[in-house]
Amino acid sequence: MDVFVEVAVFLVLPYAAIAAFVGGAVYRLYGWLAPRGRTGLRSVAVVPNTFDSSDVVKDVSKRVFLFYTLSKTEKDRFLVVGTKMFHYGIVVVLIAHFGLIVPLPITAQVHDTIGLYVGGAAGLVTLAGLLVLIGRRVAVSRMRQISAFEDYFVASLLLAIIVFGLLQTLVVKPDYLDTVSPWLVSILTLQPNLAPIANVGLFTILHITLALVFIAYLPYGRMAHMVAYLFNPTVTGASFTVAAENLASAPVTRSPGGR
């Protein structure tokens, strides 16, 4: 591997991506939590609701893990199926990736077998779900009308990351525990060591490069929705609900100017 590529991809880019991610996360959190960033309810009649913390936790859990509101409100089956396949698949894939950072009490052979069959199957499910969502965005006219460049950029980036990851897992089958794992741990512990990853193949280089680009982009785009819901004022703020029936029956008042 060329020394310039090695240093750029496996030393400079990881820390640049981490810095961009942390900076973006701080910026997003400030925007979500700052009082001036919340919509006021000065003209809306509100009453305290009966939800407690356990109800909020249950509701958030159902939304995050079961997508129950999606199934109830959406009649577009392609959206529902594609969303569930992609999200459930990517969760398993991400959990599998943590095995590269956290030592597991299993042999290297068992690790490789789990990665091949469980990781490979989860990757294929993720890919299928993403293709359904991309196809829906391209084929449905109303989706094309509301789609921006960012939507296609994110879809293309994720597609490339998943495809290169599957090519590694199912075709190339590199020795992750002796190459990617020690390098990744050295980066996260601020003791960078490029020797283990110096001779990895092209698919590994592309997969890691695009994954780092995605990490750097994550807090700045729409993909931040993964955690944005948890900072919704209805979850983190005071417990109030709109008294709609009172609003409907309330008399209309006019200003002194008759407006």
C-alpha positions, 0 to 999 in steps of 0.5 A: 500500500502506498504510504500516503494512502496508508497515512491519509486513510488510516491515520488522518481520516479517522481522527478528522472524522472523530473531530467532525462527529464530536463537533457536530454532535455538540452543535446538534445537542446545543440546538436541541436543548437550547430553550430558544430553539423550542417552539413556544405554546403561548397561544395554545391551551394546555393541561398537564398530562398523565404520562410518567417517566415509565410511559415515556420510556415505553413509548420511545422503546416501541417507536425505536425498536418496533416502529409501531407508529410507522405500521399504523400510519403508513399504508405504503407497504414498501416503506414499512417493509424496507424500513424494518429490513434496513433498520433491523439488519443494520442494528445486527451489523453494528453490534457485530462490528463492536466485536472488533473493539471489545474482546469476546470470550470465543475462539477466532474460528467461532468469531469468523463463523459468526461474522460470516453467517450472522453478519453476512445474513444481516448485511444482506437483509440491510442491503435488501431493505435499502434497495427497497427504499431507494427503489421507492424513492426513484420510482414513486413520483411524489418521492422524487418531488420531495427528494433532495441531493442529500437523500440520494447522497446518503443512500449512495454512501450507505449502499457503497458501504454495505456492498463493500462490507458484504464483499469483504465478509462473503468473498474476500474474508480478511482476517479482521482480528489480526488487521482491522481490530488491532488498528481500530483499538489503537486509534480509539486508545490514541495510540495509532498503529498502522502496521496491522492494516498496512497490507489490507485489500482494496475493498477494506480500504474503500469500506473503511474510507466511506464509513469514516466519511459517513461518521463525519457527516452523521451529525450534520444531516438528516441521519441525525434522526436516529437520536433526534427523537430523544430530544423532542420537547415532548420527551425531554420537556415538561409534561403537557398535552393540548386540550383540543376539545377546549380549543374547539369550543373556546369563543373567538376573541378579537383585537381592539382593531377588529382583527 
